[in-house]
Amino acid sequence: MGVGGGAAVLVVDDEPAIRLLVRVNLELEGYDVLEASSLDEARSHLDGGEPAVVLLDMRVGADRGEALLDELDARAIPVIFISGSAEIQPDVARRAAASLGKPFTIDDLLAAVRSAAAR
């Protein structure tokens, strides 16, 4: 088993290419990756179990990613924000384990997930 040790990571992003990129690279590191293209889909995954980390796009379709923050905070699930253009407000940014700007490197992705999963 890889570095991830089978820990679950939930990727919440409306862009299929981003979800694929993240899933493939995290699975190669031994993580179990769940994908959600909407906040409702993310909530369904959360109802089915608790991931070790959530990668959360700041804009998921018409929704704002931070709408999911209170639920993740209540469950003490670390969040890594991913954003292509949305500026992250300082009060929201403080609630995240890390933030990655799109495009991000695979090394930055893996480092952020490893760090957040170790919390």
Legacy VTK file of the C-alpha trace (Angstrom):
# vtk DataFile Version 3.0
C-alpha trace
ASCII
DATASET POLYDATA
POINTS 119 float
0.000 0.000 0.000
1.297 3.489 -0.862
1.862 6.578 1.233
-1.888 7.208 1.456
-2.489 3.905 3.220
-5.993 3.722 1.781
-7.118 6.965 3.440
-10.165 8.424 1.702
-9.953 11.790 -0.045
-13.087 13.497 -1.351
-12.531 15.714 -4.400
-15.310 18.290 -4.906
-14.932 20.033 -8.265
-17.290 20.531 -11.193
-14.462 20.079 -13.714
-14.143 16.389 -14.718
-10.536 16.889 -15.895
-9.473 18.206 -12.478
-11.204 15.345 -10.664
-9.516 12.832 -12.995
-6.075 14.407 -12.550
-6.418 14.420 -8.775
-7.915 10.915 -8.586
-5.261 9.260 -10.735
-2.367 10.874 -8.896
-3.737 10.275 -5.415
-4.631 6.664 -6.218
-1.043 6.113 -7.375
-0.010 7.226 -3.877
-2.378 4.749 -2.212
-5.333 7.021 -1.410
-8.957 5.971 -1.913
-10.513 8.812 -3.925
-14.180 9.793 -3.997
-15.438 12.343 -6.517
-18.255 14.864 -6.355
-19.261 17.305 -9.090
-21.679 19.227 -6.836
-22.135 20.124 -3.190
-25.156 17.814 -2.990
-23.062 14.931 -4.291
-20.351 15.814 -1.764
-22.914 15.721 1.053
-24.021 12.262 -0.102
-20.427 11.037 0.169
-20.134 12.594 3.622
-23.307 10.801 4.713
-21.689 7.525 3.607
-18.514 8.001 5.649
-15.870 10.490 6.622
-12.951 11.113 4.303
-9.569 11.948 5.826
-9.329 15.064 3.622
-11.618 17.071 1.321
-10.268 18.936 -1.706
-12.855 21.635 -2.287
-13.130 23.917 -5.297
-14.154 27.454 -4.393
-16.729 27.426 -7.204
-18.648 24.218 -7.783
-21.050 24.959 -10.599
-23.255 27.797 -9.409
-22.412 27.094 -5.755
-19.692 28.508 -3.545
-17.491 25.796 -2.073
-17.321 27.440 1.327
-21.036 26.606 1.769
-19.770 23.148 2.773
-17.270 24.439 5.343
-19.496 24.406 8.428
-20.355 20.744 7.831
-16.693 19.833 7.346
-15.634 21.849 10.407
-18.288 20.100 12.527
-16.794 16.751 11.504
-13.194 17.998 11.928
-12.345 17.027 8.339
-9.367 18.984 6.976
-10.070 20.980 3.813
-7.749 21.924 0.980
-9.171 24.686 -1.199
-8.552 24.528 -4.916
-9.277 27.596 -6.973
-8.800 28.726 -10.535
-9.883 32.299 -10.194
-11.908 32.881 -7.059
-10.120 34.939 -4.458
-10.276 33.276 -1.083
-11.292 35.652 1.687
-8.851 35.633 4.643
-11.486 34.496 7.171
-12.380 31.563 4.905
-8.735 30.758 4.079
-7.934 30.381 7.788
-10.384 27.493 7.968
-8.425 25.429 5.419
-5.436 23.176 5.918
-4.043 24.508 2.606
-4.976 26.230 -0.635
-3.920 25.278 -4.152
-4.292 27.592 -7.127
-5.161 26.082 -10.489
-3.066 25.009 -12.200
-1.211 23.290 -9.371
1.675 20.866 -9.540
1.290 17.226 -8.620
4.041 17.670 -6.027
2.091 20.520 -4.388
-1.100 18.435 -4.454
0.561 15.426 -2.843
2.339 17.535 -0.209
-0.905 19.301 0.742
-2.874 16.045 1.008
-0.133 14.304 3.021
0.044 17.234 5.428
-3.740 17.538 5.825
-4.234 13.779 6.270
-1.598 13.753 9.041
-3.606 16.260 11.137
LINES 1 120
119 0 1 2 3 4 5 6 7 8 9 10 11 12 13 14 15 16 17 18 19 20 21 22 23 24 25 26 27 28 29 30 31 32 33 34 35 36 37 38 39 40 41 42 43 44 45 46 47 48 49 50 51 52 53 54 55 56 57 58 59 60 61 62 63 64 65 66 67 68 69 70 71 72 73 74 75 76 77 78 79 80 81 82 83 84 85 86 87 88 89 90 91 92 93 94 95 96 97 98 99 100 101 102 103 104 105 106 107 108 109 110 111 112 113 114 115 116 117 118
